[in-house]
Amino acid sequence: MAIELSGWWSDLRAAAAFLTRVPVSGAPVPDIARAMRAFPLVGAAIGLAGGAVYAFAYGLGLPTLASALLALAASALVTGALHEDGLADMADGLAGGHTPERRLEIMDDSRIGTAGAIALIMSFALRAAALSTLASPGLATTALIAAGAGSRLGQLLGDRHAEGEPGVDERLPQPVDGGERSADCEMRGTDQEQCRSDEEHAISTWQTETAQEVRKRTKPPDYEQEVDRKSTRLNSSH
């Protein structure tokens, strides 16, 4: 029982590091495929954060629409606007590219275009309008929690039912765990400070690669090959 709870706690921290910008100190290099079971819990927490902002703004006497916009902005802040970034990239690519290669080139550009800006405005406007119709902070918070947990549950179920498709941890190389790295340092007689620096670099590399995986999931299928090539080059360079 204690081992299972420890595993859940580790997966929850890994899921938080994967899905949010919340600092997770000392988070282990995780098995993302296993940590996906904690995605709905993290999604619910993201929704709860947005609901808390809505309730606070509503309590200050702000209109429901303004409260809803602030709640959505808080959720985007927690996630690092990851989904909004993917939406804008997709809109720019589909609107501005006439060939798959050109669409990929546009999506890979960090700058936002007109189509991306319109998509973001429409997304925020529609979600805020729908949320504001609930009015009650309790209902709005419940809706945000349900949306946050439900969307991540859908991601989990989709991954579980994608037969024949490699999991996240199979598509992207993972650095070795801290215990293995420490043992390797002792065998080689490497300075502990250098070992810590190497471990931080390994975790940073993992975070970059997993961020690429999230971005890939918002792209058309043709984007997968390009991400795989970039991940392979990144791995070979280390």
HELIX and SHEET records of a PDB file:
HELIX    1   1 ALA A    2  LEU A   19  1                                  18    
HELIX    2   2 ILE A   32  ALA A   35  1                                   4    
HELIX    3   3 MET A   36  ALA A   38  5                                   3    
HELIX    4   4 PHE A   39  GLY A   59  1                                  21    
HELIX    5   5 THR A   64  THR A   79  1                                  16    
HELIX    6   6 LEU A   82  GLY A   96  1                                  15    
HELIX    7   7 PRO A  100  ASP A  108  1                                   9    
HELIX    8   8 THR A  114  SER A  132  1                                  19    
HELIX    9   9 PRO A  137  ARG A  160  1                                  24    
HELIX   10  10 VAL A  168  ARG A  171  1                                   4    
HELIX   11  11 GLY A  178  ARG A  188  1                                  11    
HELIX   12  12 GLN A  192  LYS A  216  1                                  25    
HELIX   13  13 TYR A  223  SER A  237  1                                  15    
END                                                                             
